[in-house]
Amino acid sequence: MRLHIQLEDEIVADIDRRAGPRRRSAFITSLIRRGLDDEHRWDEIEASLGSIADSGHEWDDGPAAWVRAQRQGDARRSG
């Protein structure tokens, strides 16, 4: 699909330096895909906020002790 956008000359010059004048569309498409991936990732992070309870965990009373017990409970670990 074609899309008409306006960019400042400085931005186009920078794109041309990085991608070459014959690769503008591919370069811009790649940047937009990465940006949209980031946006989708943030949507998922924000949607998951609050899904884990703030209390009632095994580690609430002593996180360091809980970690130590987890490590000692794994026979593959040494120390």
Secondary structure, DSSP 8 states (H G I E B T S, - for coil): --------HHHHHHHHHHH-GGGHHHHHHHHHHHHHHHHHHHHHHHHHTT-S-SS--TTSS-HHHHHHHHHHT-TT---
